[in-house]
Amino acid sequence: MNKPCVNLIKLSVGTENVDDLFAWQSGQQAQMADGLPRHVTRMFPKRVDEILNGGSIYWVIKGVIQARQRILRLDEVTGGDGIRRCAIVLDPDLTRTQTSLRRPFQGWRYLTPADAPPDLPKGRESEEPLPVELNRALAEIGVL
């Protein structure tokens, strides 16, 4: 029997586009000792087995899902304040996705594979995302 898979969805606060996210993750501050990018969050996911069964983190940039990264592992880390946190360790490759509007939220949320936007087809990875207003209008009429 196949184990279920689940993804995470997270706002990428302070980034303007996928290139900004990549640049930030390439910096030493965002990397683990092994050089892999990570995102540290206060809460540790409860659905670890499902996340580690092929799950990705989908990044919301400026109100729109624009990219995803495969989650490699979840490490427990302790901050300088002594509080335990979760480091979501990521594959360094960012995969651009078809855009999908998302309202603001705090923290991260689970995202089922059925609700996740598909990856952009080969050859379209470098396309600029649609303007938010156009994307929203197309979503409202059911085109996206």
matplotlib code that plots the C-alpha trace (Angstrom):
import matplotlib.pyplot as plt

x = [0.0, 1.3, 2.0, 0.3, 2.3, 1.6, 3.2, 3.7, 2.8, 4.6, 4.7, 8.1, 8.1, 10.3, 11.0, 9.8, 10.2, 11.7, 15.1, 15.1, 14.2, 17.0, 19.5, 18.5, 18.8, 22.2, 23.5, 25.2, 22.5, 19.9, 22.0, 22.7, 26.3, 26.0, 25.3, 21.6, 19.1, 16.7, 13.7, 13.4, 9.9, 8.6, 6.2, 7.3, 4.9, 3.0, 2.7, 6.4, 6.1, 3.8, 6.0, 9.1, 7.4, 8.0, 6.6, 7.6, 7.3, 5.3, 6.4, 3.8, 5.5, 3.5, 0.2, 0.9, 2.4, 5.3, 7.7, 8.3, 11.3, 11.4, 11.7, 14.7, 14.4, 13.1, 15.7, 15.2, 17.3, 17.6, 17.8, 20.0, 17.0, 17.0, 13.7, 13.4, 12.4, 12.1, 14.5, 12.9, 15.9, 15.3, 16.6, 18.6, 16.7, 13.7, 11.1, 8.8, 5.1, 2.0, 0.8, -2.0, -3.4, -3.3, -4.5, -2.1, -1.7, 0.8, 3.2, 2.8, -0.1, -0.5, -1.2, -2.4, -1.0, -4.4, -4.5, -0.9, -0.3, 1.6, 5.2, 5.7, 6.3, 9.9, 11.0, 8.7, 10.7, 12.1, 8.8, 7.8, 4.6, 1.4, 0.7, -1.3, -4.3, -4.5, -3.8, -6.7, -9.1, -8.3, -8.7, -12.1, -13.5, -12.1, -9.3, -6.5]
y = [0.0, 3.4, 5.8, 9.2, 12.3, 15.8, 19.2, 22.4, 25.9, 28.9, 32.7, 33.9, 37.2, 39.9, 38.4, 40.0, 37.0, 33.5, 34.9, 36.8, 33.6, 31.7, 34.5, 34.5, 30.7, 30.8, 32.9, 31.3, 32.5, 30.3, 27.2, 24.2, 23.1, 20.7, 23.7, 22.8, 25.6, 25.5, 27.4, 27.5, 27.6, 27.6, 24.6, 21.1, 19.4, 16.4, 14.7, 14.0, 10.7, 12.1, 15.1, 13.0, 10.7, 13.1, 16.3, 19.8, 23.3, 25.6, 29.2, 32.0, 35.2, 38.4, 36.5, 33.9, 30.4, 30.6, 27.8, 24.7, 22.8, 19.2, 18.7, 16.5, 16.3, 18.0, 18.7, 19.9, 23.0, 25.1, 28.8, 31.2, 31.7, 28.0, 27.4, 24.2, 24.8, 22.9, 23.4, 22.4, 21.2, 21.8, 20.6, 23.6, 23.3, 25.6, 24.4, 27.0, 26.2, 27.4, 30.4, 30.0, 32.8, 32.5, 34.8, 35.8, 33.4, 32.9, 30.0, 27.1, 25.0, 21.5, 21.3, 18.1, 17.0, 17.4, 21.1, 21.9, 23.7, 21.7, 22.5, 24.7, 22.7, 22.4, 25.5, 27.8, 27.9, 31.3, 33.0, 35.9, 35.2, 36.9, 40.2, 39.6, 41.5, 39.4, 36.2, 37.1, 37.9, 34.6, 32.7, 34.3, 33.2, 29.7, 29.8, 29.2]
z = [0.0, -0.9, 1.9, 1.6, 0.8, 2.0, 1.2, 3.2, 2.0, 3.4, 2.7, 1.6, 3.4, 2.1, -1.3, -4.6, -6.8, -7.1, -7.9, -4.5, -2.7, -4.4, -3.6, 0.1, 0.3, -1.3, 1.6, 4.6, 7.0, 5.4, 5.1, 7.3, 8.1, 5.1, 2.7, 2.2, 2.5, 5.4, 6.7, 10.5, 11.9, 15.5, 15.1, 14.3, 11.8, 13.2, 9.8, 9.4, 7.7, 5.0, 4.5, 4.1, 1.6, -1.3, 0.1, -1.0, 0.4, -1.9, -1.6, -1.7, -3.0, -3.2, -2.7, -5.4, -5.2, -7.6, -6.7, -4.7, -3.2, -2.1, 1.6, 2.4, 6.2, 9.3, 11.9, 15.5, 16.2, 19.4, 19.0, 21.0, 23.2, 24.2, 22.4, 20.2, 16.6, 13.3, 10.5, 7.3, 5.2, 1.5, -1.8, -3.2, -6.6, -6.8, -9.2, -10.6, -10.6, -12.3, -10.3, -7.8, -5.7, -1.9, 0.9, 3.6, 6.6, 9.4, 9.8, 7.4, 6.3, 4.9, 1.2, -0.4, -3.7, -5.3, -4.2, -5.2, -8.5, -11.2, -12.1, -15.1, -18.2, -19.5, -21.3, -19.4, -16.1, -16.9, -17.7, -15.5, -13.5, -14.6, -12.9, -9.7, -10.9, -14.1, -12.2, -9.8, -12.6, -14.5, -11.3, -10.6, -14.0, -13.6, -16.1, -13.6]

ax = plt.figure().add_subplot(projection="3d")
ax.plot(x, y, z, "-o")
ax.set_aspect("equal")
plt.show()
